């Protein structure tokens, strides 16, 4: 009947058939069909990212116009470059989104650096960062954050990263949402 060599040939043939079915399923445009050997297609599809999730909308984030630099002067030294305590600048902004039906939770991140000025000193600096979400011209979220940055060396720049992970809103059908990040307009100290 069958010898041990024939048994290994049969298992090799079975593996080859499985690979052939998987490859042909991938080429047919539906990779799940090749792997649906038990007929349990619904269970398999829950584990796969669906096209709607890939096309999901995550609102763009931009820097607040004219608010990407924060310069703090000594008291009474506004505008005098020799009396700058520090200057902070935002170099990049980004976001990520999670979806729960029509509800979107966005996490906005702001990265930049703080450079001590001629009057710079070590210690804590507080950066006033505002995140605003607009639907058209309507403000649907606005939060001012006081982000602390520890300055440990006045000879160079200190990097900072801030994020606000709690921005939640309902996604409108027209996707007319945008996010603005930047330093808050504040009286110079």
C-alpha positions, 0 to 999 in steps of 0.5 A, spaced: 500 500 500 503 506 502 510 506 504 513 512 509 515 515 503 508 516 500 506 519 506 511 524 506 509 525 499 501 526 500 503 531 506 507 535 501 502 535 496 497 537 501 501 543 503 502 545 495 494 545 494 493 549 500 499 554 498 495 554 491 488 555 494 491 561 498 495 564 492 489 563 487 484 567 492 489 573 493 489 574 485 481 573 485 481 580 489 478 577 495 484 574 499 479 571 505 476 566 500 482 562 500 482 562 507 475 561 508 476 553 509 471 552 514 465 557 511 466 561 517 467 568 513 464 573 518 469 571 524 475 572 519 472 579 516 472 581 524 479 581 524 481 584 518 481 592 517 475 594 512 476 599 507 471 604 510 477 604 516 482 605 511 478 611 508 476 614 514 477 621 515 482 624 520 482 632 520 488 636 518 492 640 523 495 646 522 499 651 526 496 657 528 497 663 523 503 667 527 503 663 533 508 658 532 513 662 536 513 665 543 518 670 546 518 672 553 522 678 555 524 680 562 519 685 565 519 691 562 524 689 556 518 687 551 521 688 544 529 688 546 533 682 544 538 683 549 532 682 555 529 675 552 529 670 557 527 664 552 524 663 545 520 657 544 518 655 537 513 649 534 517 645 529 511 640 527 504 638 529 501 632 527 495 628 529 492 621 529 484 619 530 480 613 533 473 612 531 467 609 534 461 610 529 460 617 528 464 619 534 472 621 532 477 622 538 483 625 536 490 626 539 494 632 537 501 632 538 506 639 538 513 638 537 518 644 538 524 647 542 525 652 547 532 656 546 534 661 552 536 668 550 541 673 553 537 673 560 535 665 560 536 661 566 535 654 568 528 652 571 521 651 569 518 654 563 511 654 562 508 654 554 501 656 553 499 652 547 492 652 545 488 647 541 482 649 537 477 645 533 473 648 527 467 646 523 467 651 518 467 658 522 464 655 528 469 653 534 467 646 537 473 645 541 478 650 544 483 648 550 489 652 553 494 648 556 500 650 560 505 645 558 511 645 563 518 644 560 524 643 564 530 648 562 537 644 564 542 647 560 542 654 558 547 653 553 543 650 548 536 648 546 531 644 550 526 639 545 519 639 547 513 634 545 506 636 547 499 632 546 492 633 547 489 626 546 482 628 549 479 631 543 472 628 541 467 630 536 462 628 531 464 627 524 459 631 520 458 628 513 462 634 509 468 632 513 469 640 514 473 639 520 480 642 521 484 643 527 489 649 529 495 648 534 499 654 536 501 658 542 496 662 545 496 670 544 498 672 551 501 679 554 509 678 554 512 678 561 
